[in-house]
Amino acid sequence: MSGAEQFTDPYLWLEDVTGDRALSWARAHNEVVIERFATSDRFDALDDRIIAMLDTDTRIPYPTRRGQWLYNFWRDAEHPRGVWRRTTFDDYRSAEPAWDVLIDLDELAATEDENWVWGGAGVLRPQQELAFISLSRGGADAKVVREFDLTTREFREPEHGGFYLPEAKSQLRWIDADTVYVGTDFGPGSLTDSGYPRLARRWQRGTPLTAAETVFEGDHDDVMVAAGYDRTPGYERHYLGRATDFFNESVYLLDAQGTPHLIDVPSDASESWYRDWLLIQLKSPWEVDGKNYPAGALLAIDINEFFAGSRAFEVIFAPDAHTALHGYGWTENHLLLITLEDVQTKLYVLTPAAQGWRREELADTPPMATTSVMNLDPLESGDEFMLNTSGFTTPATLLAGSVGRPAVVLKRESGYFDADGIETEQFFARSDDGTMVPYFVVRHRDQRGTPGPTVLSGYGGFEVSRTPGYSGASGMGWLERGGTWVMANIRGGGEYGPHWHTQAQKADRHKVYEDFAAVAGDLVTRGITTPEQLGAVGGSNGGLLMGVMLTRYPELFGAIVCQVPLLDMRRYHLLLAGASWIAEYGDPDKPEEWKYISEYSPYQVAAAADPQRPYPPILLTTSTRDDRVHPAHARKMAALLEEQGRTVWYHENIEGGHGGAADNKQMAFQSALIYEFFTQMLIEQRTS
């Protein structure tokens, strides 16, 4: 047996999230971190600048469009918890829109003496007189869901017929003003092993939750089940979804009698429908009716013909070695495609017609930037859309357009750091198996030819694509200080389509770490930095990446920041939502799968490590209220590294959820802490 397999965990007591001993341990470590990194004038100045950026009224108030109304959730200095508000599209175009505040969360939290953090809203259309409001205590994933009357501006309390769900990881979706689909904690056995709803029920206003009729039931080892209602006029449809794991789902449409009919496509495909069209985005190759369709393709077919047995699909997007589908959405009459060509955005508009789909470019997109399509509302806003574009040094611009007409600027965001002379470049590193891995380098042009302090960020999981975008915090905290910022597009993500992800799952997970290490080595080979000057940062699945870099590739780095991480892969599936990620990592309870997981699981690898092999300094951060990735991952790793005499700092936000921060003040502190840590570790220690 390996050292990792023999390891007996001495720090299980740190899994008691709110236990007095564990919280006392966390608070003591917080004091050390604050004393070391958060008491200088430099830290205060950066913290103040980031808060000012997050609180300023010059930020773009990104809206969610629902017909005539544009809704926005907004935080600033006067409203640290935030306000939910709305305005009209015509008013939004003005320099100072007249916002109608619907909910003041600071006022609500004070009145109810609750630590409310905004969790989102679901407005009932078309009337838009009722909404579901999700609120969490301290930023957790589990939320309280309450019905809100947009006419009276009051919550409808359950004793007066209002819909209400106590704290849980719930689903609540409108059917009509008096009927909803609900999935929540109904009592023992009603949740999956991952902690999400196992039952979908239909709930009528005025009846107790216990009387809601079960319309669908999943298994305990599913991730979750859900039900919903498509209210497109003339095409109203009820639907059900059963996610058997993180990447596989069976979707059903209900007929008039309530009988579910499976959309018979590969379970790892993503299916959607609009009016008469069924779209299928493939994640793996599919052979059907003698034809082969590649992974990453987008297929279209008349939905009624599909249910009648036809499989005469039209391929409306086909990937190639450099291009992947990043997203799509409908206007009233057109389908908009967002593609990535070597991780840079291209936009197209597709128009269905009797003779086939016509494809044209939608709008110009700048290089070294990301342009996203927003606020498609085919039900009430015709063929209108919004575009948001930004790059590493280019603040965001929000545009509005309509298919067939040029987009015009709605809002521009100010720059928050001095970007003069800072440029973005793209390079490719060769991984161990020969795969070329792209990455972006952001630095001052005067630094070319001189190795300097550099921070490399990565994620590499769950088909999440990382694309260029403006970050005022990294600009102020790192680029202005002469540092270089690097973003790696390693496998596990979706930058080159589903195969970029699937080739690095489970037993092939090592490719994620080899890719990141290859980028780190390439930065040194190109003379951009040195191992002593190279830092790395990542959170959540990216925190696992950081743990592997610390324990398997410590010689490549001078410092590491590991945020809200997974680290104990022997027990990850037993902690909070961990069971839902088995499809990504594997099941450690199966010996054949634990065999490959144990080779990289940072907590176990660190426990078995040679104490003479040096690790770079590491800052571990997490949140007590993170009910997605258990804070014990970071807690136990910090305790173990301390026991071994490693250089480790640990900070735990007592609230904030998986994002690590519940308001702008906490967000600013977390950002300032990271850049102060890197400044001390990579700049000052290398020059002292």
VODREN-14450 format. One record per residue (C-alpha): residue number from 1; x, y, z. Coordinates in steps of 0.2 Angstrom, whole numbers, plus 2048, in hexadecimal, padded with zeros to 3 digits. Last residue first. Layout:
REM residues N
 num  px  py  pz
 NUM   X   Y   Z
...
REM end
This chain:
REM residues 688
 num  px  py  pz
 688 84D 8D0 7FE
 687 849 8D0 7EC
 686 841 8BE 7EA
 685 838 8C0 7FB
 684 831 8D1 7F6
 683 82A 8CB 7E5
 682 824 8B9 7E5
 681 81F 8B6 7F7
 680 81B 8C7 7FD
 679 812 8CD 7ED
 678 80A 8BC 7EC
 677 803 8BD 7FD
 676 7FD 8D0 7FA
 675 7F5 8CA 7EA
 674 7EB 8BD 7F3
 673 7E6 8C7 802
 672 7E0 8D5 7F7
 671 7D4 8CA 7EE
 670 7CD 8C2 7FD
 669 7CB 8D3 806
 668 7C2 8DA 7F7
 667 7B6 8CC 7F6
 666 7B2 8CE 809
 665 7AF 8E0 807
 664 7A4 8DD 7F7
 663 799 8D0 7FF
 662 797 8BE 804
 661 7A8 8B8 7FF
 660 7B1 8A7 7FC
 659 7A7 8A3 7EC
 658 7A3 892 7F4
 657 799 89B 802
 656 79D 8AC 809
 655 79E 8AA 81C
 654 7AB 8A7 829
 653 7B8 8AA 81D
 652 7C6 89E 820
 651 7D9 8A3 81E
 650 7E7 897 81F
 649 7FA 89A 81D
 648 807 88D 81A
 647 81A 88B 81A
 646 81C 879 81D
 645 821 872 82F
 644 819 861 82C
 643 80C 865 839
 642 808 875 830
 641 806 86C 820
 640 7F9 860 828
 639 7F0 86E 830
 638 7EF 878 820
 637 7E9 868 817
 636 7DC 865 824
 635 7D4 876 823
 634 7D5 877 810
 633 7CB 867 80D
 632 7C1 86A 81D
 631 7B9 879 815
 630 7AD 86D 80C
 629 7AB 871 7F9
 628 798 875 7F6
 627 792 87B 807
 626 79E 889 808
 625 798 892 818
 624 7A9 890 821
 623 7B2 897 812
 622 7C3 893 80B
 621 7D5 899 809
 620 7E5 890 808
 619 7F5 89B 806
 618 804 890 801
 617 817 892 802
 616 820 887 7F6
 615 823 875 7FC
 614 834 86E 7FF
 613 838 85B 7FE
 612 840 857 80F
 611 830 852 817
 610 82E 844 80A
 609 81C 843 806
 608 80F 837 80D
 607 804 843 815
 606 806 84F 806
 605 800 842 7FA
 604 7F1 83E 805
 603 7EB 850 806
 602 7F0 854 7F4
 601 7E7 845 7EC
 600 7F2 842 7DD
 599 7F7 830 7DC
 598 7E8 82C 7E8
 597 7DC 830 7DA
 596 7E4 823 7CF
 595 7E2 814 7DB
 594 7D2 81B 7E3
 593 7CA 817 7D2
 592 7CF 804 7D2
 591 7CC 803 7E5
 590 7BA 80A 7E3
 589 7B6 814 7F2
 588 7C0 823 7EB
 587 7B3 825 7DD
 586 7B9 82E 7CE
 585 7BE 840 7CB
 584 7B2 848 7BE
 583 7A3 83B 7BF
 582 7A6 83A 7D2
 581 7A2 84D 7D3
 580 790 84C 7DA
 579 796 842 7E9
 578 7A0 851 7EF
 577 791 85C 7F2
 576 794 85C 805
 575 7A2 851 80A
 574 7A1 83E 807
 573 7A7 83F 7F5
 572 7B6 849 7FA
 571 7BC 83C 806
 570 7CB 834 7FE
 569 7CD 844 7F3
 568 7D3 84E 802
 567 7D8 85E 7F8
 566 7C8 866 7F1
 565 7CC 879 7F2
 564 7C3 889 7F8
 563 7D2 892 7F2
 562 7E4 88C 7F0
 561 7F1 89A 7EE
 560 803 894 7EA
 559 815 89B 7EB
 558 826 899 7E3
 557 820 88B 7D7
 556 827 87E 7CB
 555 831 874 7D9
 554 820 870 7E2
 553 81A 865 7D3
 552 811 856 7DC
 551 80C 85D 7ED
 550 80A 870 7EA
 549 804 86E 7D8
 548 7F8 861 7DD
 547 7F1 86C 7EA
 546 7EF 87A 7DE
 545 7E6 86F 7D2
 544 7DA 86A 7E0
 543 7D8 87D 7E3
 542 7D3 87F 7D0
 541 7C5 872 7D4
 540 7C0 87F 7E1
 539 7CC 88E 7DE
 538 7DD 891 7D5
 537 7ED 89B 7D7
 536 7FF 898 7D2
 535 80F 8A2 7D5
 534 81F 8A2 7CB
 533 82D 8AD 7D1
 532 838 89E 7D8
 531 834 893 7C9
 530 83A 8A1 7BD
 529 830 8AD 7B2
 528 82C 8B2 7A1
 527 83C 8AB 79A
 526 833 8A0 78D
 525 83A 890 796
 524 833 896 7A6
 523 822 89A 7A0
 522 823 889 797
 521 826 880 7A7
 520 817 887 7AF
 519 80C 883 7A0
 518 812 871 7A0
 517 80E 870 7B3
 516 7FC 876 7AF
 515 7FB 869 7A1
 514 802 85B 7AB
 513 7F6 85F 7B9
 512 7E7 85E 7AE
 511 7EE 84E 7A5
 510 7EF 845 7B6
 509 7DC 844 7B6
 508 7DD 836 7A9
 507 7D6 829 7B5
 506 7C7 834 7B9
 505 7C5 842 7AC
 504 7D2 84A 7A1
 503 7CD 844 790
 502 7BB 849 794
 501 7BF 85B 796
 500 7C9 860 786
 499 7BD 853 77D
 498 7AE 85E 782
 497 7B4 86D 778
 496 7C4 876 775
 495 7C3 882 784
 494 7B8 876 78E
 493 7C3 874 79D
 492 7CA 863 7A4
 491 7D9 867 799
 490 7E3 877 79C
 489 7DF 889 797
 488 7EC 892 7A1
 487 7EA 8A4 7A7
 486 7FA 8AE 7AA
 485 7FC 8BE 7B3
 484 80D 8C7 7B3
 483 812 8D2 7C2
 482 819 8E3 7C2
 481 80F 8EA 7D0
 480 802 8F1 7C5
 479 7FF 8E0 7BE
 478 7FD 8D8 7CF
 477 7F1 8E0 7DB
 476 7E9 8EE 7D0
 475 7E8 8E3 7C0
 474 7E4 8D3 7CA
 473 7D5 8DD 7D2
 472 7CF 8E6 7C3
 471 7CD 8D5 7BA
 470 7C7 8D6 7A8
 469 7C4 8C6 79E
 468 7CD 8B9 793
 467 7C5 8A8 793
 466 7C5 899 79F
 465 7BA 88B 799
 464 7B1 880 7A6
 463 7B0 86E 79F
 462 7AE 867 7B1
 461 7C1 86A 7B4
 460 7D1 873 7B1
 459 7D2 882 7BC
 458 7E2 88C 7BA
 457 7EB 89C 7BF
 456 7FD 8A0 7BD
 455 805 8AF 7C6
 454 815 8B6 7C0
 453 824 8C0 7C8
 452 830 8C4 7BB
 451 83C 8BC 7AE
 450 842 8CA 7A2
 449 841 8C8 78F
 448 831 8D1 78E
 447 82D 8DB 79E
 446 82C 8EC 795
 445 81C 8E5 78C
 444 813 8E5 79D
 443 80B 8D4 7A0
 442 7FC 8C9 79C
 441 800 8B7 796
 440 7F3 8AC 78F
 439 7F4 899 78F
 438 7F1 88C 782
 437 7F5 879 784
 436 7FD 870 776
 435 7FB 85D 779
 434 80B 853 777
 433 807 846 785
 432 812 84F 792
 431 80A 860 78E
 430 811 86C 781
 429 80E 87E 785
 428 805 88B 77A
 427 806 89E 77B
 426 7FA 8AC 77A
 425 7FF 8BE 77D
 424 7F6 8CD 787
 423 7FE 8DE 789
 422 801 8EA 797
 421 809 8FB 790
 420 7FC 906 798
 419 7F0 8FB 7A3
 418 7EF 906 7B2
 417 7E2 8FE 7BD
 416 7CF 900 7BF
 415 7CA 903 7AD
 414 7B8 90A 7AB
 413 7AA 900 7A5
 412 7A0 904 795
 411 78E 903 794
 410 781 902 786
 409 78C 901 776
 408 783 8FD 766
 407 781 8ED 75D
 406 77F 8ED 74A
 405 76E 8E8 743
 404 76A 8D7 73A
 403 767 8CE 74B
 402 764 8DB 758
 401 770 8E4 763
 400 775 8EA 774
 399 787 8ED 77A
 398 790 8EB 78B
 397 7A2 8F0 78B
 396 7AE 8E8 798
 395 7BF 8EF 79D
 394 7CD 8EA 792
 393 7DD 8E4 79A
 392 7D9 8D2 79C
 391 7CC 8D3 78E
 390 7B9 8D8 78E
 389 7AA 8D6 784
 388 797 8D6 789
 387 78A 8D4 77B
 386 778 8D6 77D
 385 76A 8CF 772
 384 75A 8D4 769
 383 751 8C8 75D
 382 740 8CA 764
 381 740 8D0 776
 380 730 8C7 77D
 379 732 8B4 77D
 378 743 8B4 774
 377 74C 8BC 782
 376 75F 8BB 77F
 375 766 8C5 78D
 374 779 8C2 78A
 373 785 8BD 77D
 372 797 8BC 783
 371 7A7 8C4 77B
 370 7B7 8BF 782
 369 7C8 8C7 77E
 368 7D9 8C4 777
 367 7D2 8C9 766
 366 7C3 8D4 764
 365 7B2 8CD 75E
 364 7A9 8D3 74F
 363 797 8CF 74F
 362 78A 8C2 74A
 361 794 8B9 73C
 360 788 8B0 730
 359 781 89E 72F
 358 771 899 726
 357 769 889 72C
 356 760 87E 71F
 355 755 87F 70F
 354 745 881 71A
 353 74D 88E 725
 352 756 890 735
 351 761 89F 738
 350 772 89E 741
 349 77B 8AD 748
 348 78D 8AC 74B
 347 799 8B2 759
 346 7AC 8AF 75A
 345 7B5 8AF 76B
 344 7C7 8AB 76E
 343 7CD 89B 777
 342 7D6 893 768
 341 7C6 897 75E
 340 7B8 897 76B
 339 7A6 898 765
 338 796 8A1 76A
 337 787 89D 75F
 336 777 8A7 75D
 335 767 89E 757
 334 75B 8A9 74E
 333 748 8AD 74E
 332 743 8B2 75F
 331 755 8B3 766
 330 75C 8A2 76A
 329 76B 89D 774
 328 77D 895 771
 327 78C 891 77B
 326 79F 88E 77A
 325 79F 883 76A
 324 7B1 87E 766
 323 7BE 883 75A
 322 7D1 87F 758
 321 7D1 86C 753
 320 7C0 86D 74B
 319 7AE 86E 752
 318 79E 86C 748
 317 78F 877 74A
 316 77E 877 741
 315 77F 864 73E
 314 76D 860 738
 313 766 851 740
 312 75B 844 736
 311 758 839 746
 310 745 837 743
 309 73B 82D 74F
 308 72B 836 751
 307 732 83E 761
 306 740 845 755
 305 733 84B 748
 304 72A 855 756
 303 73B 85D 75B
 302 740 862 74A
 301 753 85F 74A
 300 763 868 74E
 299 774 862 753
 298 783 86B 75B
 297 793 862 75A
 296 7A0 861 768
 295 7A2 84E 767
 294 7A1 849 755
 293 791 842 74C
 292 791 831 744
 291 783 82C 738
 290 77C 81A 736
 289 76B 81E 73F
 288 775 824 74E
 287 787 825 752
 286 78C 832 760
 285 79D 838 764
 284 79E 840 776
 283 798 850 77E
 282 78B 854 770
 281 780 863 770
 280 76F 85F 76B
 279 762 86C 765
 278 74F 868 763
 277 746 875 759
 276 733 877 757
 275 731 885 764
 274 742 885 76D
 273 74A 876 774
 272 75A 871 77E
 271 764 862 77F
 270 776 860 787
 269 77E 84F 783
 268 785 844 791
 267 775 83A 791
 266 777 836 77F
 265 766 83A 776
 264 755 832 779
 263 74B 841 77F
 262 741 837 78B
 261 72E 838 78B
 260 726 83C 79C
 259 713 839 79E
 258 70A 848 7A6
 257 6FA 844 79C
 256 6FD 853 791
 255 70F 84D 78D
 254 71E 84F 798
 253 72F 852 790
 252 73E 848 797
 251 750 84B 79A
 250 75D 83E 7A0
 249 76D 846 7A6
 248 77F 841 7A6
 247 78E 84D 7AA
 246 78D 84F 7BD
 245 785 83E 7C0
 244 774 837 7BE
 243 76C 848 7BA
 242 759 845 7B8
 241 750 853 7AF
 240 73D 856 7AD
 239 734 860 7A1
 238 723 869 79F
 237 720 871 78E
 236 717 881 787
 235 71A 883 774
 234 70C 88F 76F
 233 713 89C 77A
 232 724 897 781
 231 720 893 793
 230 72D 885 796
 229 72A 87D 7A6
 228 736 874 7B2
 227 73A 865 7BC
 226 74A 860 7C5
 225 754 850 7CB
 224 764 850 7D3
 223 776 848 7D4
 222 76F 836 7D3
 221 776 82A 7E0
 220 765 82B 7EA
 219 75B 826 7DB
 218 74F 832 7D2
 217 73C 836 7D4
 216 731 83F 7C9
 215 71F 847 7C9
 214 71D 846 7DC
 213 70D 850 7E1
 212 710 85D 7EE
 211 706 859 7FE
 210 715 85A 80A
 209 718 86C 804
 208 707 871 80B
 207 6F9 877 7FF
 206 6F4 889 7FC
 205 6FE 88B 7EC
 204 700 87A 7E3
 203 710 870 7E3
 202 716 865 7D5
 201 724 85A 7DB
 200 736 855 7D5
 199 73F 849 7E1
 198 751 845 7E3
 197 755 857 7E8
 196 768 85B 7EB
 195 773 855 7F9
 194 780 84C 7EF
 193 779 83B 7F6
 192 768 840 7EF
 191 75B 849 7F9
 190 749 843 7FD
 189 74F 834 808
 188 74B 83C 819
 187 740 84C 817
 186 739 856 809
 185 74A 85F 806
 184 747 868 7F6
 183 740 866 7E4
 182 731 870 7DF
 181 727 873 7CF
 180 71B 881 7D1
 179 709 885 7D0
 178 6FF 895 7D5
 177 706 8A2 7CA
 176 70A 896 7BC
 175 717 888 7BA
 174 725 891 7C4
 173 734 889 7C9
 172 73B 884 7DA
 171 74B 87A 7DC
 170 753 878 7ED
 169 764 876 7F5
 168 75C 878 807
 167 757 886 813
 166 744 887 815
 165 739 888 805
 164 72B 895 804
 163 71C 897 7F8
 162 710 8A4 7FE
 161 6FF 8A0 804
 160 6FD 8AC 812
 159 705 8A1 81F
 158 713 89E 813
 157 718 8B0 812
 156 716 8BA 802
 155 725 8C5 802
 154 722 8D7 800
 153 725 8E4 7F2
 152 712 8E6 7EF
 151 712 8E4 7DC
 150 722 8D9 7DB
 149 71B 8CC 7E7
 148 729 8C1 7EE
 147 729 8AF 7F1
 146 736 8A8 7FC
 145 745 89B 7F9
 144 751 898 808
 143 762 892 801
 142 76F 885 802
 141 77E 88A 7F7
 140 784 894 806
 139 788 8A6 805
 138 786 8AB 817
 137 774 8A6 819
 136 76D 8A4 808
 135 75F 8AD 7FF
 134 755 8A7 7F0
 133 747 8B2 7EA
 132 739 8AB 7E0
 131 72F 8B8 7D6
 130 71E 8BF 7D3
 129 717 8CD 7C9
 128 721 8CA 7BA
 127 711 8C8 7AF
 126 719 8BD 7A2
 125 722 8B5 7AB
 124 725 8B0 7BC
 123 736 8B7 7C2
 122 743 8AC 7CA
 121 74F 8B5 7D5
 120 761 8B2 7DB
 119 76B 8AD 7EA
 118 76E 8BD 7F3
 117 777 8BB 804
 116 76C 8BD 814
 115 775 8BD 825
 114 764 8BE 82E
 113 75D 8CA 83B
 112 74D 8CB 832
 111 74C 8DE 831
 110 75F 8E0 82F
 109 760 8D3 821
 108 751 8DA 818
 107 759 8EC 819
 106 76A 8E6 812
 105 760 8DC 805
 104 757 8EA 7FE
 103 74A 8E2 7F3
 102 740 8EA 7E4
 101 74B 8F9 7E0
 100 744 902 7D1
  99 753 908 7C8
  98 753 918 7BE
  97 761 916 7B2
  96 770 923 7B3
  95 779 924 7A2
  94 769 91F 799
  93 768 90E 790
  92 760 906 79F
  91 752 912 79D
  90 74D 90B 78C
  89 74F 8F9 793
  88 744 8FC 7A2
  87 74A 8FB 7B4
  86 74C 8EE 7C1
  85 753 8EC 7D3
  84 75A 8DF 7DF
  83 764 8E8 7EC
  82 775 8E3 7F4
  81 77D 8DC 803
  80 78A 8EA 804
  79 77C 8F7 7FF
  78 783 908 802
  77 794 903 7FD
  76 78E 8FA 7ED
  75 785 8EA 7E9
  74 779 8E8 7DA
  73 76D 8DA 7D4
  72 766 8DF 7C4
  71 755 8DC 7BB
  70 752 8E3 7A9
  69 73F 8E4 7A6
  68 736 8E6 795
  67 737 8D4 791
  66 742 8CB 79F
  65 753 8D1 79D
  64 760 8CD 7AA
  63 76B 8DC 7AC
  62 77E 8DF 7AF
  61 780 8EF 7B9
  60 790 8F5 7B1
  59 79C 8FC 7BE
  58 79C 90F 7BF
  57 792 90F 7CF
  56 7A1 90A 7D8
  55 7A0 8FD 7E6
  54 7AB 8EF 7DE
  53 7B8 8FB 7D8
  52 7B8 904 7E9
  51 7BA 8F4 7F2
  50 7C9 8EF 7E7
  49 7D1 900 7EA
  48 7CE 8FF 7FD
  47 7D6 8EE 7FE
  46 7E5 8F3 7F3
  45 7E8 902 7FF
  44 7E5 8F8 80F
  43 7F2 8EB 809
  42 7FF 8F8 805
  41 7FC 900 815
  40 800 8F0 81E
  39 7F5 8E6 82A
  38 7EE 8D8 81E
  37 7FC 8CC 81A
  36 805 8C6 82A
  35 7F9 8CC 837
  34 7EA 8C7 82D
  33 7F1 8B6 829
  32 7F5 8B3 83B
  31 7E4 8B8 841
  30 7DC 8AD 835
  29 7E5 89E 83B
  28 7DE 8A1 84D
  27 7CD 8A3 846
  26 7CE 893 83C
  25 7D4 889 84C
  24 7C6 891 856
  23 7BA 88C 848
  22 7BF 87A 849
  21 7BF 879 85C
  20 7AE 881 85D
  19 7A6 876 850
  18 79E 87F 841
  17 7A5 874 833
  16 7A9 865 83C
  15 7B5 85E 82F
  14 7C4 865 839
  13 7C1 857 845
  12 7C7 84B 837
  11 7D8 852 839
  10 7E2 842 83E
   9 7DF 839 82D
   8 7E7 828 82C
   7 7F2 827 81D
   6 7F5 815 817
   5 7EE 817 806
   4 7F8 827 803
   3 808 81F 809
   2 806 812 7FC
   1 800 800 800
REM end
